[in-house]
């Protein structure tokens, strides 16, 4: 569990000791939600999904690879090749 999750759970759990019932419910709900996210999702589900997907989880999709391969200009539009100017041939010497 990350230190940010520990701090958030501690703060939200502190709401449980207030006198307002609504604040108690909100504090408990948020503390449980952060615990579930930090423990179940980040420690168990995400590494399992990455293991099951293998190398496919680290490669961009076909559309993203195509977009990255196409050069773009300053405004993000595709760069067009400039037409080649006709070069006058030098006179024979």
FIGU-780488 format. One record per residue (C-alpha): residue number from 1; x, y, z. Coordinates in steps of 0.25 Angstrom, whole numbers, plus 2048, in hexadecimal, padded with zeros to 3 digits. Example, Ala and Ser with C-alpha at 12.3 -4.5 7.8 and 13.67 -1.06 7.14 Angstrom:
<nukols>
NUKOL num  xx  yy  zz
NUKOL   1 831 7EE 81F
NUKOL   2 837 7FC 81D
</nukols>
This chain:
<nukols>
NUKOL num  xx  yy  zz
NUKOL   1 800 800 800
NUKOL   2 805 80E 7FD
NUKOL   3 808 818 807
NUKOL   4 7FE 821 800
NUKOL   5 7F3 817 802
NUKOL   6 7F7 815 811
NUKOL   7 7F6 824 813
NUKOL   8 7E8 825 80C
NUKOL   9 7E3 819 814
NUKOL  10 7E8 81F 821
NUKOL  11 7E1 82C 81E
NUKOL  12 7D4 826 819
NUKOL  13 7D4 81D 825
NUKOL  14 7D5 829 82E
NUKOL  15 7C7 82D 829
NUKOL  16 7C1 821 830
NUKOL  17 7C3 827 83D
NUKOL  18 7BB 834 83A
NUKOL  19 7AE 836 840
NUKOL  20 7A6 838 833
NUKOL  21 7A1 82B 82D
NUKOL  22 7A2 830 81F
NUKOL  23 7B1 832 821
NUKOL  24 7B3 825 828
NUKOL  25 7AD 81E 81C
NUKOL  26 7B5 826 812
NUKOL  27 7C2 824 819
NUKOL  28 7C0 815 81B
NUKOL  29 7BB 814 80C
NUKOL  30 7C7 81B 807
NUKOL  31 7D1 814 810
NUKOL  32 7CC 806 80B
NUKOL  33 7CC 80B 7FC
NUKOL  34 7DB 80F 7FD
NUKOL  35 7DF 802 804
NUKOL  36 7D8 7FA 7F9
NUKOL  37 7DF 802 7EF
NUKOL  38 7EC 802 7F5
NUKOL  39 7EC 7F3 7F9
NUKOL  40 7E3 7EC 7EF
NUKOL  41 7E5 7F4 7E2
NUKOL  42 7F4 7F8 7E3
NUKOL  43 7FA 7EC 7EB
NUKOL  44 7F1 7E0 7E5
NUKOL  45 7E9 7E3 7D9
NUKOL  46 7F3 7EC 7D1
NUKOL  47 7FF 7E3 7D2
NUKOL  48 7F7 7D7 7CF
NUKOL  49 7F1 7DD 7C3
NUKOL  50 7FF 7E2 7BE
NUKOL  51 804 7D3 7C0
NUKOL  52 7F9 7CD 7B9
NUKOL  53 7FA 7D7 7AD
NUKOL  54 809 7D5 7AC
NUKOL  55 810 7DD 7A2
NUKOL  56 803 7E2 79C
NUKOL  57 801 7EB 7A8
NUKOL  58 80E 7F3 7A5
NUKOL  59 80C 7F5 796
NUKOL  60 804 801 790
NUKOL  61 7F8 7FD 787
NUKOL  62 7F9 7FD 778
NUKOL  63 7F2 80A 777
NUKOL  64 7FB 811 781
NUKOL  65 808 80B 77A
NUKOL  66 803 811 76C
NUKOL  67 801 81E 773
NUKOL  68 80E 81E 779
NUKOL  69 815 81A 76C
NUKOL  70 80F 826 764
NUKOL  71 817 833 766
NUKOL  72 80F 83F 76A
NUKOL  73 812 84E 769
NUKOL  74 811 858 774
NUKOL  75 802 859 774
NUKOL  76 800 84A 775
NUKOL  77 7FC 849 766
NUKOL  78 803 83F 75D
NUKOL  79 810 844 756
NUKOL  80 80E 844 747
NUKOL  81 81A 842 73E
NUKOL  82 81E 84F 737
NUKOL  83 81E 84D 728
NUKOL  84 82C 84C 722
NUKOL  85 82F 859 71A
NUKOL  86 834 857 70C
NUKOL  87 843 859 70D
NUKOL  88 849 85F 700
NUKOL  89 854 856 6FA
NUKOL  90 861 85C 6F9
NUKOL  91 866 85E 6EB
NUKOL  92 870 854 6E5
NUKOL  93 87E 859 6E7
</nukols>
